Amino acid sequence: MTADLGTFTIRPLDALADAELVHGWVTHPKAAFWLMGDARLQDVEREYLAIAAHPHHDAFIGLHDGEPAFLMERYDPAEAELKGLYEAEPGDLGMHFLVAPAGTPLHGFTLAVITTVLEALFADPSVRRVVVEPDVRNSAVHALNKAVGFEVLGEIAKPEKNALLSACTREQFAAATGGSA
């Protein structure tokens, strides 16, 4: 995605090479809802090696003008994260994203990131709906989700949190962002 804020791209995360970078992001106080605040570097390596080995879960580094700026995960909600917690529909794809802490925040940056993430996910024609499960207390992410077309499906209890299950179809995304998905 290219916007007034620059160019956004996504590349696969390398669990070992990117571990130190990602460790700094997931342990930052602004990443409290990522639930890794006390993680050691080895914990981050282990987590992302497990994701890399999982047949239904992938992780990516998002770049802003070529520099690492956000983390993105995609997963099959019928096989990981939400398995057994909701009735998955054909074409559902789960997603997590985390914007790296910035010294000087750019207005609209996080909205550009989530838009980039959804564009990347909907680039796969088999994806009909993106599903997310942020913590019910994460009001900032709920507002972002709504801005790009997510609709709240309901609250669910996950082992680590109470989550607000939400979904966004390609049509809802296109209508919310004025684009096409």
Secondary structure, DSSP 8 states (H G I E B T S, - for coil): -EETTEEEEEEE--TTTTHHHHHHHHTSGGGGGGS-TT--HHHHHHHHHHHHH-TTEEEEEEEETTEEEEEEEEE-TTTSSSTTTS---TTEEEEEEEE---SS--TTHHHHHHHHHHHHHHTSTT--EEEE--BTT-HHHHHHHHHTT-EEEEEEEETTEEEEEEEEEHHHHHHHHTS--
